């Protein structure tokens, strides 16, 4: 997908080709089997409003150049913030020296899956670059929303919008040379209600997305439509009865289900994690390769894909950070685990092509194997949300994400949410408080008993998926429909905390 915009002229005005050529020539002369140059610029703009006042603004740009090499079977990496040909050549030389130092410690030579030469330009699909909207205009929009929330009876109201523009050149010894630009946004509005010494909150459900400023201002935009009802939802939640622990059928909205997918499926099917290479940051994975193709991950209704091309996805790109073009593939098919997320090194280990899962969040970080948009498919003939609720005799509707916890093998977990609605006899019967659900990954997904239709499918996600040492934050979307999961263990968080 290529948007209607072109890459910003001030980025193209940088000596991109000269930088790449200078660094690659040094690597070529040294006999590197692989070398890649990445020039990356990321701009982050944040505006925060608390009640009637602007609480803070920030506008930061991070730019630099990195060189990654494979020399004599060992990785080398170096980066600089100076964008000159002299600095590029020196950075390549430093990357080669780091590979030479690492070589005696390498027990298995680095091999990379081949990829055909790639050349081109890609820009994500948006109308208005959100980083170019003046801060006072952004603040005025947020203040209008907080005014609505306060007028509706909230004690406090918070509103935030984060906008990001990411630009990068990738060039390697095989002749690939690509330039891309993408934008993303994350808006939030929260209503805070206090009464009788108790406090509760309800946050908006509109997700972060790879779109422009029109996401907040176009007719039918999701977040503005939520704002008038946030205070009433918070008051109802504050006054709601506490949940009785037990087993319930859960109707889980995409605004919550995405996080369960993220933690129990997406992270668990990163091959480096499954092989134990990634362990220090949030553990390994139970989904090890010896059972690929036979492991029952969930019910036959479960179909999960990895996708780097989903329109407006946070992980959508033209090419990954190893020059692999965007693509789509199955991770779970008919409830069976059939695929992993792969960068070129992990793909070579399995004797497969890479599916384009390398990403670095800044120029000074080396690319890691990072997840694509990992999504659960809707049932083409499935019911709408009301139809799913109507099929549940004794259950809870869960909306929005809040806190979560999962063990070091992506197996046992616990999740909460923003709103919980009791279901009795196929009808909603008022809000509940203090709800959390828990389970183990295969048991939970085996309970997937109904999948909503296309009208319930929504692209959700986060800007800050963490991985690696030093830690990196990656944006990722998870599309999913509303679903029913049968007989899930529900806890009362107030009782558990006490």
C-alpha positions in Angstrom: 0.0 0.0 0.0 1.4 3.4 -1.0 -0.3 6.6 0.2 -1.0 9.8 -1.6 2.0 11.5 -0.1 5.6 11.6 -1.1 8.6 11.2 1.3 9.4 14.6 2.8 11.8 16.7 0.7 14.0 17.6 3.7 14.7 13.9 4.3 15.4 13.2 0.7 17.7 16.3 0.7 20.0 14.4 3.1 23.0 12.8 1.2 21.4 9.4 1.5 23.1 7.7 -1.4 26.5 9.1 -0.6 26.2 8.0 3.1 25.2 4.5 2.0 27.9 4.2 -0.6 30.6 5.4 1.8 29.7 2.9 4.4 29.1 0.0 2.1 32.4 0.4 0.3 34.3 0.1 3.6 32.4 -3.1 4.3 32.9 -4.5 0.8 36.7 -3.8 1.0 36.9 -5.7 4.3 35.2 -8.8 2.8 31.9 -8.6 4.8 29.4 -11.2 3.6 26.6 -8.8 4.5 26.4 -5.2 5.2 23.5 -2.8 5.6 23.2 0.9 6.2 20.2 2.4 7.8 19.6 6.2 7.9 16.6 6.7 10.2 14.8 9.8 11.5 11.9 9.6 14.0 9.8 12.6 15.1 7.6 12.2 18.2 5.1 14.9 19.1 3.0 14.7 22.3 0.3 17.0 23.7 -1.3 16.4 27.1 -4.3 18.2 28.7 -5.6 17.8 32.3 -9.0 19.2 32.9 -9.0 22.7 31.4 -5.3 23.2 31.1 -2.5 22.1 28.9 -0.3 19.9 31.1 2.6 19.6 28.7 3.9 19.4 25.1 7.0 17.9 23.6 8.4 17.7 20.1 11.5 15.6 19.6 13.4 14.3 16.6 15.9 11.5 16.7 18.1 11.0 13.6 21.2 8.9 12.9 23.0 6.3 10.8 23.8 2.7 11.6 25.8 0.0 9.9 25.3 -3.7 10.5 27.7 -6.3 9.1 28.4 -10.0 9.0 32.2 -10.6 8.9 33.6 -14.2 9.1 30.3 -15.4 10.5 29.9 -12.8 13.3 27.6 -9.8 13.7 29.0 -6.3 14.0 27.1 -3.1 14.6 27.8 0.6 15.1 25.9 3.8 14.9 26.4 7.6 14.8 24.3 10.7 15.0 26.5 12.4 12.4 25.2 12.3 8.9 28.4 12.8 6.9 30.2 10.4 4.5 33.3 10.6 6.8 31.2 9.5 9.8 29.5 6.8 7.7 32.8 5.3 6.7 34.1 5.4 10.2 30.9 3.8 11.5 31.3 1.0 9.0 34.9 0.5 10.2 33.7 0.4 13.8 31.0 -2.2 13.0 33.7 -4.4 11.3 35.9 -4.1 14.4 33.1 -5.1 16.6 32.5 -8.2 14.5 36.2 -9.1 14.7 36.0 -8.8 18.5 32.9 -11.0 18.6 34.2 -13.7 16.3 36.0 -15.8 18.9 32.9 -15.9 21.0 30.6 -17.1 18.2 29.7 -20.8 18.5 27.4 -20.8 15.4 28.2 -18.7 12.3 25.6 -16.2 11.3 23.7 -17.3 8.2 21.0 -15.1 6.5 18.1 -16.3 4.3 18.5 -14.8 0.9 16.2 -12.0 -0.4 15.9 -10.7 -3.9 17.2 -7.2 -4.5 14.7 -4.6 -3.5 14.5 -1.0 -4.7 11.7 1.6 -4.3 9.9 4.1 -2.2 6.9 3.5 0.1 4.7 5.9 2.1 1.9 4.9 4.4 -1.7 5.9 3.8 -2.7 9.2 5.5 -4.3 12.5 4.6 -2.8 14.9 7.1 0.7 14.4 8.6 -0.2 14.7 12.4 3.3 15.9 13.3 2.7 19.1 11.2 -0.5 20.1 13.1 0.4 23.0 15.4 0.5 22.2 19.1 -2.0 24.9 20.0 -4.5 23.4 17.5 -4.0 19.9 19.0 -4.3 21.3 22.5 -7.6 23.1 21.6 -9.1 19.8 20.4 -8.1 18.0 23.5 -9.4 20.8 25.8 -12.7 20.6 24.0 -12.9 16.9 24.8 -12.0 17.3 28.5 -14.6 20.1 28.7 -17.2 17.6 27.5 -16.1 15.0 30.0 -16.2 17.5 32.9 -19.6 18.9 31.9 -20.9 15.3 31.9 -20.0 15.0 35.6 -16.4 13.7 35.8 -14.2 14.8 38.7 -11.2 15.0 36.4 -10.5 14.5 32.7 -7.3 13.7 30.9 -6.5 13.8 27.2 -3.4 12.9 25.3 -2.4 12.5 21.7 1.0 11.2 20.5 2.0 11.5 16.8 5.0 9.9 15.2 6.6 10.1 11.8 9.3 7.6 10.9 11.5 7.8 7.9 14.3 5.5 6.8 16.7 4.6 4.1 17.9 1.0 3.9 20.8 -0.1 1.6 22.9 -3.2 1.5 25.7 -4.9 -0.3 23.3 -7.0 -2.4 22.0 -3.8 -4.1 18.8 -3.3 -2.2 18.0 0.4 -1.6 14.6 1.5 -0.3 13.2 4.7 1.3 10.0 4.7 3.3 7.9 7.1 5.5 5.0 6.3 7.8 3.0 8.0 10.4 1.0 6.8 13.4 -1.1 8.2 16.2 -2.3 7.3 19.7 -5.1 9.5 21.2 -6.6 8.8 24.6 -9.3 10.4 26.8 -9.9 9.3 30.4 -12.8 10.2 32.7 -12.0 10.1 36.5 -14.9 9.9 38.9 -14.6 10.1 42.7 -17.4 9.6 45.2 -17.6 8.6 48.9 -13.8 8.2 49.1 -13.7 5.8 46.1 -12.2 6.5 42.7 -12.5 4.8 39.3 -11.7 5.6 35.7 -12.9 4.8 32.2 -10.6 5.3 29.2 -11.6 5.7 25.6 -11.4 2.5 23.5 -10.3 4.1 20.1 -7.0 2.4 19.4 -3.7 3.8 18.1 -3.5 3.5 14.4 -1.3 4.1 11.3 -3.3 7.1 10.1 -3.1 10.9 10.0 -4.8 13.8 11.9 -8.0 12.9 10.0 -8.4 10.0 12.4 -9.5 12.5 15.1 -11.4 15.0 12.9 -13.1 13.2 10.0 -16.9 12.6 10.2 -17.6 9.4 12.1 -14.2 9.4 13.8 -14.4 6.9 16.7 -12.8 8.8 19.6 -14.9 12.0 19.4 -18.0 9.7 19.4 -16.9 8.1 22.7 -16.1 11.3 24.6 -19.7 12.3 25.7 -20.3 8.9 27.3 -17.1 8.4 29.3 -18.2 10.2 32.5 -21.4 8.3 32.7 -19.6 5.0 32.1 -17.2 5.9 34.9 -20.0 6.7 37.3 -21.8 3.5 36.5 -18.6 1.5 37.0 -17.9 3.2 40.3 -21.4 2.3 41.6 -21.4 -1.2 40.1 -21.4 -4.3 42.3 -18.2 -6.3 42.7 -18.0 -9.5 40.6 -18.6 -12.9 42.2 -15.6 -15.1 41.4 -16.3 -18.2 39.3 -16.4 -19.5 35.7 -18.2 -17.4 33.1 -18.6 -17.3 29.4 -16.8 -14.2 28.3 -17.8 -12.0 25.3 -14.5 -10.2 24.7 -14.5 -7.1 22.6 -11.6 -6.4 20.2 -10.6 -3.4 22.5 -9.5 -6.0 25.0 -8.9 -9.2 23.0 -6.1 -7.6 21.1 -3.9 -7.5 24.3 -4.6 -11.2 25.0 -3.6 -12.0 21.4 -0.5 -9.9 21.8 0.7 -11.6 24.9 -0.4 -15.2 24.5 -0.1 -15.6 20.7 2.0 -12.9 19.1 5.0 -12.9 21.5 4.7 -16.7 21.9 5.2 -17.3 18.1 8.4 -15.2 17.8 10.9 -17.9 16.7 13.9 -16.3 18.6 11.8 -16.5 21.8 10.7 -20.1 21.1 14.3 -21.1 20.6 15.4 -19.4 23.8 17.6 -16.7 22.1 15.2 -14.1 23.6 14.8 -14.9 27.3 15.9 -12.0 29.5 13.1 -9.6 28.4 9.8 -11.3 29.3 11.0 -14.9 28.9 10.9 -17.6 26.2 7.9 -19.5 24.8 6.1 -22.8 25.3 5.4 -22.9 21.5 8.6 -24.7 20.6 9.4 -25.8 17.0 9.3 -29.6 17.4 5.4 -29.5 17.5 5.0 -27.0 14.7 2.2 -28.3 12.4 0.7 -30.5 15.1 0.4 -28.3 18.2 -3.2 -27.6 19.1 -3.2 -23.9 19.9 -6.9 -23.4 20.2 -10.3 -24.4 18.9 -10.8 -25.0 15.1 -12.4 -21.5 14.9 -8.9 -19.9 15.5 -7.2 -18.5 12.4 -4.3 -16.1 13.2 -2.1 -14.4 10.6 1.0 -12.3 10.6 0.8 -9.4 8.2 3.1 -6.5 7.4 0.7 -5.0 4.8 -2.6 -4.5 6.7 -4.0 -1.0 5.8 -3.3 1.4 8.6 -1.5 -1.2 10.7 1.1 0.0 13.2 3.5 -2.6 12.0 2.7 -2.1 8.3 5.8 -1.2 6.1 7.0 -1.5 2.6 10.1 -3.4 3.6 11.4 -4.5 7.0 14.8 -3.4 8.3 16.6 -6.2 6.4 15.2 -5.3 3.0 12.5 -8.0 3.1 9.2 -6.9 1.4 6.0 -6.8 3.4 3.9 -10.0 3.3 1.1 -12.0 5.0 1.2 -15.6 6.3 -0.6 -18.0 8.6 0.5 -18.5 12.2 -2.4 -20.5 13.5 -4.7 -22.3 11.0 -7.9 -24.1 12.2 -6.6 -24.0 15.7 -3.2 -25.6 14.8 0.2 -23.7 15.1 1.6 -23.6 11.6 4.0 -20.6 11.4 6.5 -18.4 13.2 7.6 -14.8 12.8 11.1 -14.8 11.2 13.9 -12.4 10.4 16.6 -13.4 8.0 18.8 -15.2 10.6 15.9 -17.1 12.1 14.6 -18.0 8.7 18.0 -19.4 7.7 18.0 -21.5 10.8 14.7 -23.1 9.6 15.7 -23.2 6.0 12.8 -20.9 5.0 12.5 -17.5 3.5 12.2 -14.5 5.9 8.7 -13.2 6.3 10.0 -9.7 7.1 10.1 -9.4 10.9 13.2 -7.3 11.5 12.8 -3.8 13.0 14.8 -1.2 14.9 13.1 1.6 16.7 16.0 4.1 16.3 19.1 4.4 14.3 21.3 3.6 17.3 19.7 0.2 17.8 20.3 -2.9 15.8 17.2 -4.6 14.2 15.6 -7.3 16.2 13.1 -9.9 15.2 9.8 -8.0 15.9 6.2 -9.0 15.4 4.1 -8.0 12.4 0.5 -7.1 12.7 -0.8 -10.4 14.3 -4.5 -10.7 13.8 -7.4 -13.1 14.5 -9.7 -13.6 11.5 -13.5 -12.9 11.8 -16.0 -15.5 10.8 -17.4 -14.4 7.4 -20.9 -15.6 8.5 -20.5 -14.7 12.2 -22.9 -12.7 14.3 -22.6 -9.1 15.4 -21.8 -8.2 19.0 -25.5 -8.3 20.0 -25.8 -11.7 18.4 -22.8 -13.0 20.4 -24.3 -11.6 23.7 -27.6 -13.2 22.8 -26.0 -16.6 22.7 -24.6 -16.4 26.2 -26.7 -17.5 29.2 -24.4 -16.6 32.1 -21.4 -14.4 31.2 -19.5 -11.1 31.1 -18.9 -8.6 28.3 -15.3 -7.3 28.5 -14.4 -3.9 26.9 -11.0 -2.2 26.8 -7.5 -3.1 28.1 -6.0 -2.3 31.5 -3.4 -4.4 33.4 -2.0 -7.8 32.4 0.4 -10.4 33.6 1.9 -13.5 31.9 4.5 -16.0 32.9 8.0 -16.4 31.4 6.8 -19.0 28.8 3.7 -17.1 27.5 1.6 -19.8 29.1 -0.3 -18.7 32.3 -1.8 -15.2 32.2 -4.3 -12.8 33.9 -6.0 -9.8 32.3 -8.3 -7.0 33.3 -10.2 -4.4 31.3 -11.9 -1.0 31.2 -15.5 -2.0 31.4 -17.4 -5.1 32.4 -21.1 -5.8 31.7 -23.0 -8.7 33.3 -24.8 -11.0 30.8 -27.9 -12.9 32.0 -30.1 -14.9 29.6 -28.6 -13.3 26.5 -29.1 -9.7 27.7 -26.8 -7.1 29.3 -27.7 -6.7 33.0 -25.6 -3.8 34.3 -21.9 -3.1 35.0 -19.6 -5.0 37.3 -16.4 -4.0 39.1 -13.1 -5.7 40.1 -13.0 -8.2 37.2 -10.0 -10.1 36.0 -9.8 -13.3 34.0 -7.1 -15.9 34.0 -6.1 -19.0 32.1 -3.4 -20.8 30.3 -2.9 -20.1 26.6 -3.9 -23.5 25.0 -6.9 -24.0 27.5 -8.1 -20.4 27.0 -8.0 -20.6 23.2 -9.5 -24.1 23.2 -12.6 -22.4 24.8 -13.1 -20.2 21.8 -16.7 -21.1 21.0 -18.0 -18.3 18.8 -16.3 -15.8 16.5 -18.0 -12.5 15.5 -18.5 -11.5 11.9 -16.8 -8.8 9.9 -18.9 -6.0 11.5 -17.2 -6.8 14.9 -13.6 -6.8 13.5 -11.4 -3.9 14.6 -7.7 -3.1 14.3 -6.3 -2.4 17.8 -2.8 -2.3 19.1 0.0 -0.4 20.9 2.9 1.9 20.1 5.2 0.5 22.8 5.8 -3.2 22.5 9.0 -3.9 24.4 11.8 -6.3 23.6 15.6 -6.6 23.6 18.6 -5.4 25.5 19.0 -2.4 25.3 15.2 -2.3 25.3 13.4 -1.2 22.1 9.7 -0.2 21.7 7.9 -1.2 18.5 4.4 -0.3 17.2 2.2 -3.2 16.4 -1.5 -3.7 15.5 -3.7 -6.7 16.2 -7.0 -7.0 14.3 -9.7 -9.2 15.8 -13.4 -9.6 16.0 -15.5 -9.9 19.2 -15.5 -13.5 20.4 -17.0 -15.8 23.0 -14.7 -17.9 25.2 -16.4 -20.4 27.3 -16.0 -21.1 31.0 -13.1 -18.8 31.8 -11.9 -18.4 35.4 -12.9 -14.9 36.7 -11.3 -13.4 39.8 -12.3 -10.5 42.0 -9.3 -8.2 42.0 -10.4 -6.5 45.3 -10.6 -9.8 47.1 -7.3 -11.0 45.6 -5.6 -7.7 46.5 -6.7 -8.0 50.1 
